[in-house]
Amino acid sequence: MKHWKTILGICLVFVLGMLAGGLLTARIVDRRIRAFMQRGPDAVVELIETRLHRELHLDAAQQADVDKAIQQARVRLKAVRHEVQPRVDEAFLQAEADIRAKLRADQAEKFDKIIARTRARWRE
C-alpha cells in the first residue's frame, strides 16, 4: 500500500509539472504573438523576406528582386484591402444586428460588452 502512495505522488508531481510547463509556454507564445502583431505589417514583410533569403540562399541581386516583388505585392494587397474592407465591416455589422435581434435585453447587454472588448483588442 505504501508503494502506491509513492507512485501516485510521483505521478502527481509529473502531471503538475506538465500542466505548469504548458501554461507557461502558452503565456510566452501569446506574448510573442502580441508583440509581433503590434509591429504591424512591416514585421510580416520582414519575416517573409528573412525566411526567403535564408531558405533559398539568395544572392544579393536575387534578394533585391525578391524584396521588390514583396513590396509591390504589399502595395497591391493594401489597395485590395481598402477596396474590400468596407464590405467586410458591413457584413460584421449586419451579423451583429441579426444576432442582437434574437437576444433578450440582458443577453444583448452582455453581447454589446463582448463586441466592445473584441473591438478594443483589435485596436490594440
C-alpha positions as CSV (number, residue, x, y, z in Angstrom):
1,M,0.0,0.0,0.0
2,K,2.9,2.4,0.8
3,H,4.3,1.9,-2.7
4,W,1.1,3.1,-4.3
5,K,1.2,6.3,-2.4
6,T,4.7,6.9,-3.6
7,I,3.9,6.1,-7.2
8,L,0.8,8.3,-7.0
9,G,2.8,11.2,-5.5
10,I,5.5,10.9,-8.2
11,C,2.8,10.8,-11.0
12,L,1.1,13.9,-9.4
13,V,4.4,15.8,-9.5
14,F,4.9,14.9,-13.2
15,V,1.3,15.9,-14.1
16,L,1.6,19.2,-12.2
17,G,4.9,19.9,-13.9
18,M,3.4,19.2,-17.3
19,L,0.5,21.5,-16.6
20,A,2.7,24.3,-15.3
21,G,5.0,23.9,-18.3
22,G,2.1,24.0,-20.7
23,L,0.6,27.1,-19.1
24,L,3.9,28.9,-19.1
25,T,4.5,28.0,-22.8
26,A,1.1,29.2,-23.7
27,R,1.7,32.5,-21.9
28,I,5.1,33.0,-23.6
29,V,3.6,32.2,-27.1
30,D,0.7,34.6,-26.5
31,R,3.1,37.4,-25.5
32,R,5.3,36.8,-28.6
33,I,2.3,36.8,-30.9
34,R,1.0,40.0,-29.4
35,A,4.4,41.7,-29.7
36,F,4.7,40.6,-33.3
37,M,1.2,41.8,-34.2
38,Q,1.9,45.2,-32.6
39,R,4.8,45.7,-35.0
40,G,2.2,45.6,-37.8
41,P,2.6,44.7,-41.5
42,D,6.2,45.6,-41.6
43,A,7.0,42.8,-39.3
44,V,5.3,40.3,-41.6
45,V,7.2,41.6,-44.6
46,E,10.4,41.4,-42.7
47,L,9.7,37.8,-41.7
48,I,8.9,36.7,-45.2
49,E,12.0,38.4,-46.6
50,T,14.2,36.8,-44.0
51,R,12.8,33.3,-44.5
52,L,13.1,33.5,-48.3
53,H,16.7,34.8,-48.1
54,R,17.7,32.1,-45.6
55,E,15.9,29.1,-47.1
56,L,16.6,29.9,-50.8
57,H,20.2,31.1,-50.3
58,L,19.6,34.1,-52.4
59,D,22.5,36.2,-53.7
60,A,22.4,40.0,-53.4
61,A,20.8,40.6,-56.8
62,Q,18.1,38.0,-56.1
63,Q,17.5,39.4,-52.6
64,A,16.9,42.9,-54.1
65,D,14.5,41.5,-56.8
66,V,12.6,39.4,-54.2
67,D,12.3,42.3,-51.8
68,K,11.0,44.5,-54.6
69,A,8.4,41.9,-55.6
70,I,7.3,41.5,-52.0
71,Q,6.9,45.3,-51.6
72,Q,4.9,45.5,-54.8
73,A,2.6,42.7,-53.6
74,R,2.2,44.6,-50.3
75,V,1.1,47.8,-52.1
76,R,-1.4,45.8,-54.3
77,L,-2.8,44.0,-51.3
78,K,-3.2,47.3,-49.4
79,A,-5.3,48.6,-52.3
80,V,-7.4,45.5,-52.3
81,R,-7.9,45.8,-48.5
82,H,-9.0,49.4,-48.9
83,E,-11.5,48.3,-51.6
84,V,-12.9,45.3,-49.7
85,Q,-12.7,46.4,-46.1
86,P,-16.0,48.5,-46.1
87,R,-17.9,45.4,-47.3
88,V,-16.3,43.2,-44.6
89,D,-17.2,45.8,-41.9
90,E,-20.7,45.9,-43.3
91,A,-21.0,42.1,-43.1
92,F,-19.9,42.1,-39.5
93,L,-22.2,44.9,-38.5
94,Q,-25.1,43.1,-40.2
95,A,-24.3,39.9,-38.4
96,E,-24.1,41.7,-35.0
97,A,-27.5,43.3,-35.7
98,D,-29.0,39.9,-36.7
99,I,-27.7,38.3,-33.5
100,R,-28.7,41.2,-31.3
101,A,-32.3,40.9,-32.7
102,K,-32.5,37.3,-31.4
103,L,-31.4,38.1,-27.9
104,R,-33.2,39.1,-24.8
105,A,-32.3,42.5,-23.3
106,D,-29.9,41.1,-20.7
107,Q,-28.2,39.0,-23.3
108,A,-28.0,41.9,-25.7
109,E,-26.2,43.9,-23.0
110,K,-23.7,41.1,-22.5
111,F,-23.3,40.8,-26.3
112,D,-22.5,44.5,-26.6
113,K,-19.8,44.2,-23.9
114,I,-18.3,41.2,-25.8
115,I,-18.3,43.2,-29.0
116,A,-16.7,46.2,-27.3
117,R,-14.0,44.0,-25.8
118,T,-13.3,42.4,-29.1
119,R,-13.0,45.8,-30.9
120,A,-10.7,47.1,-28.2
121,R,-8.4,44.1,-28.7
122,W,-8.3,44.6,-32.4
123,R,-7.4,48.3,-31.9
124,E,-4.5,47.3,-29.7
